[in-house]
Structures are given as C-alpha cells and as structure tokens.
C-alpha cells in the first residue's frame, strides 16, 4: 500500500451489512487507529447499526446510509455520494462484499480502495485481499490492513448512563451481583429465521434455570422479538429486556453476565468483547469451520456435527455458496444438551 505507518489522512470504512458483521469489524477499527493514530476514521453504515459503534473513541464520525429506507434507490445513493465527495477521503477500507459499496468509494474519487477479492466489483479495487475461508471473520477483516496475527478484541463502549440504566433494572428484580447470584442472558432471536434454535427449547431451558432463585435469566432481543413466546410474568428472576434496551446498553448488561447463550447473531459476538461472561453459541452445523464463532477463548459452539457429516454437502470454498441447508441441523440440538452446557460453566 502506498501509505507510511503513522501517516495522517482521512480514512473511510464502508460496511452496510447486519449488526453482527459490524460488531466483528470493531477490531479492524482499532487496528487502523493503531497503524494511523493521527488519522481521522469515519464509518459508513446502516442506521440500525449506529448504536453498536457509537462512543467508539477511534471513530471521528458515523455516516448513515439508509439504503432500505429514505436512501433507497438512486436518489439516496447520490445523496450519500455527495457527502463522501465533500469529505475528500484518502483511503477506503471496504469489508462489505458488494459492488454498491465499492462504487460509492470509486465515484467519490477516493484514491486508494481496499476490499476483498470475492466482492462483486472487486475489479474496481486498488488492492484485492484474499477472503480466506479458513480464518475467523475477525481475522479476515484484519487482513484488509497490516495484520500480523495478534489477538485484537471486539469492543463496544457503553457510557456511564448505560450502566446506570441496567443496574436499575437488575436491582428492581433483586439482582445485586451478590455471592451466589448468577446472571444468565438468553438471546433467542436472529434477523435470519433459519438460524433460530426452536423457541420451545429455549423455553424449556429457562424453565429449568428459573427454579433456582439465585439464577437471574435475562431474555434479550429487539422489540420485534417480543413476539417470541418467552413470557414469564410471575417469575421475578426472569427479566425481559426485549425492546427495552439498545445495543450499547446491552453491552453494559453483558459486562455483568456470567453466561450468554444464543444463536449465530450479534449478541454472542458482542459478548465476545467482554471479559466476564462465558459465551455459548447454538449454531448451524459446520458454521465454526466457516469462521463465524465467538471471538473469545471463553466460549463453546454447540453444533449438530453428526447431521452435518451425514446429510450436508461439504463446506463451500466460496462464501456465496453457503446456503440455508446448513442450518437444518439446529432443531436436532436438544434442550438438555444446552442446559447441561450452561450448568457446566455456572458450577466452575
């Protein structure tokens, strides 16, 4: 690349994928700041993703591209393009593997653009980086810059008011972090329905956990996930956070948790950025081999590998060949298996 380490410039990251993908890009933000500490780093993403990178001290500005809302179509594309042109960036890093993101950078006349070789429109890039299917997604994103294999954690940055709100809710339900009290967070939703472990199995696990009144179970998720039938109004030690807190507040909540259990979605990836919780992911078979698993050693991924080995085609060599069939093993994972995994780590 034609930049010297420490050079001062204006850098733009363009990533308009799902929230979990944005979470996984936070080590990339940190690495760029480490290499170019005097530079300004801006991040272009969707409005739904803003909270997860808000308060990040390494970012100068978050630019929102509401491509499914007010910025839909060519008019919205041109609005965002105008903003980028005015910023006069020196360097763009594009984790997003679609041509629209690359076109934005190219038409904004950003002189140097780095992205993945598998991206549509990769021929427009100044530097094409190999998207290595054998690596964790965090490592693949770090490959876009000068990555030498060091472990850079996922990070989100809750503010004092975020912790204050979470403490108030927990204390109202009798959780003070006293000796013997355990906080278990359950994240049953996903933006992709095929990733969801059956809700009745989550319900069974919660029913078994809540019998111990020193166990406090927090059910987390978006407002739309309140529709999932996991309501326990008569149990004070079951706390429903769905739709009540944003992602930064969720980060404050995670920092207090002993266990976080959920599907292959943003909560388990956010949890990977905090020291305290043990993270349990309930994933589609073979997903670990594709590089999407919690970015922490304090974690375990539960997969139905027998189903994977007996029923599913080989792991794809290219990301776009990954299909929904890979999730068909999820319903075969038993509630008893997940409950025992939780208890194993509560009793350590």
MOBEL-V217784 format. One record per pair of residues at least 24 apart in sequence whose ideal C-beta (glycine too) atoms are under 7 Angstrom apart, sorted by the first residue. I is the first residue (numbers start at 1). J is the second residue. D is the distance in whole Angstrom. If there is no record, write none. Layout:
BEGIN
i: (I/I)
j: (J/J)
d: (D/D)
END
This chain:
BEGIN
i: (1/1/2/3/5/6/6/6/7/8/8/9/9/9/9/10/10/10/10/10/10/11/11/11/11/11/11/11/11/12/12/12/12/12/13/13/13/13/14/14/14/14/14/14/14/15/15/15/16/16/16/16/16/16/17/18/19/19/19/19/19/20/20/20/22/22/22/23/23/23/23/23/24/24/24/24/24/25/25/26/26/26/27/27/27/27/27/28/28/28/28/28/29/29/29/30/30/30/31/31/31/31/32/32/33/35/35/42/51/51/51/52/52/54/55/55/55/56/57/80/81/81/84/85/93/93/95/95/114/118/118/131/133/133/133/133/135/136/136/136/137/137/138/140/153/154/154/154/154/155/156/156/156/156/158/158/158/158/162/162/162/163/165/166/166/166/169/173/173/173/173/174/175/177/180/181/181/182/182/182/182/182/183/183/183/183/183/184/184/184/184/184/184/184/185/185/185/185/185/185/185/186/186/186/186/186/186/187/187/187/187/187/187/187/187/188/188/188/188/188/189/189/189/189/189/190/190/190/191/194/194/195/195/195/195/195/196/197/197/197/197/198/199/199/199/201/202/203/204/205/205/205/206/206/206/208/210/210/210/213/218/220/220/258/259/259/259/261/261/264/268/269/269/272/272/278/280/280/282/282/282/284/284/284/284/285/285/285/286/286/286/287/289/290/290/300/302/302/302/302/304/304/304/307)
j: (112/127/112/91/35/36/37/38/36/38/39/36/39/90/91/39/40/87/88/89/90/36/39/40/41/89/90/91/93/42/44/89/92/110/41/43/44/93/44/92/94/96/101/104/105/45/95/96/45/46/65/67/96/101/96/191/48/49/52/247/266/265/266/269/49/52/53/52/154/266/269/270/137/138/141/154/269/95/141/154/155/156/138/142/152/153/154/95/141/142/144/145/56/58/59/58/152/155/142/145/147/152/93/145/58/145/146/87/246/247/248/156/247/248/157/159/248/157/157/104/107/108/108/109/144/145/141/144/144/318/319/319/290/291/317/319/291/291/293/295/291/292/295/291/273/269/272/273/295/273/248/251/270/273/248/249/251/252/248/249/252/252/249/249/252/253/239/216/236/237/239/236/216/256/214/214/216/214/215/216/258/346/216/218/256/257/258/209/215/217/257/258/259/342/218/220/253/254/257/259/260/217/218/219/220/261/262/220/221/260/262/263/265/267/268/219/221/228/230/262/221/222/225/228/265/263/264/265/265/324/327/263/264/265/284/327/263/263/282/330/333/331/228/229/230/335/230/230/335/335/338/339/230/232/238/339/235/237/238/237/253/250/267/346/342/345/346/338/342/292/294/294/295/296/299/345/341/342/330/333/338/326/327/329/330/312/326/329/312/315/326/326/315/315/322/341/333/337/338/341/329/332/333/332)
d: (7/6/6/7/6/7/7/7/6/4/6/7/5/4/6/7/5/6/7/5/5/7/5/7/5/7/7/5/7/5/6/5/5/7/7/5/7/5/5/6/5/6/5/6/6/6/5/5/6/5/6/6/6/6/6/6/6/5/6/7/4/6/4/5/4/5/6/6/6/5/4/5/5/5/7/7/6/6/5/5/5/7/5/6/4/7/6/7/5/6/7/7/6/5/7/6/6/7/6/5/7/6/7/6/4/6/6/7/5/4/5/6/5/6/4/6/7/6/7/7/6/6/4/7/5/7/5/7/5/6/6/6/7/7/6/7/6/5/7/6/5/6/5/7/6/6/5/4/5/5/6/4/6/6/5/7/5/4/5/5/4/5/6/6/5/5/7/7/6/7/5/6/4/7/5/5/7/6/5/7/5/6/5/7/6/5/5/6/6/5/7/6/4/7/5/6/7/7/5/7/5/6/7/5/7/6/7/5/6/7/3/7/7/4/7/7/7/6/6/7/4/7/4/6/7/5/7/4/7/5/4/5/5/6/7/6/6/6/5/5/6/5/5/6/7/4/6/6/4/5/5/5/7/7/7/5/5/6/5/6/7/6/6/6/6/6/6/7/6/6/5/7/7/4/7/4/6/7/7/6/7/5/4/6/6/6/6/4/7/5/6/7/5/6/7/6/6/7/6/6/4/5/5/6)
END
